[in-house]
Amino acid sequence: MQTQHNLALRAWFDELKRGIDLHDVAERLDLRRSGAKGNYHSPHHTDKSPSLSIYDNGRSWKDWSTETGGSCIDLVIHCLPDIDGPMDAAKLLGDWYGMPMPSTEPRGLPSKKSTEEYIADKARADASPAVSYLLGRGIDEAVMALFVRPSHVMDHIATAPHLRQKFDALPIKTARIFKQQLLQSGVVPKHAGKLLDDVEKRIHGRRHAHMTAISVPSLERLGLEAIPEIEDARMPP
């Protein structure tokens, strides 16, 4: 295990050295530069001529006034006296550039799923067996339904960044039109001969009006799935 971690650390150090541009590091370290493309002044003394140069496509450096140089890790140590060695310098660079140190904790075995989580995962993968079973037991299709408020759905589509393009492409952006489209698509079920397009539901003890039912079996026949997360299906304490 220790050997594997040492290899991971070595790979991490190499990644930092290959991936980080020393000109950017020099700017973060507030090194003074002579012109837009010149050398940098040494951080340790006042030099009339800039004595720290960066080369090798921004991956190596040398302070000619002190004859020191190396990688980005060495530059951090050279400029920041409070840094205690290469590991501290690498951690700082990792924080700056989103390249964190590899974890030292061994990976444990995956936790065993509960019965509810196992069933939920199976249902997410393919809901048709569950739907067929319930229909075969004579369960009313209206019971197997999602209840949504069309205005809330439209608000979500309008404000969700990943759905913005779809919202902009809609010719008419109203909840009323969206509700009409649901009715025309045949996904709104009936109960006792009446369409469930404007009903009141009590959810977790609270009343919610103007809800429209969307049949889960109808969605499944259209190739769509609507399976809630197992946490969403549980009653609150």
Secondary structure, 3 states (H helix, E strand, C coil): CHHHHHHHHHHHHHHHHHHCCHHHHHHHCCCCECCCCCCECCCCCCCCCCCEEEECCCCEEEECCCCEEECHHHHHHHHCCCCCHHHHHHHHHHHHHCCCCCCCCCCCCCCCCCHHHHHHHHHHHCCHHHHHHHHHCCCCCCCCEEEECHHHHHHHHHHCHHHHHHHHHCCCCCHHHHHHHHHHHCCCCEECCEECCCEEEEECCEEEEEEEEEEHHHHHHCCCCCCCCCCCCCCCC
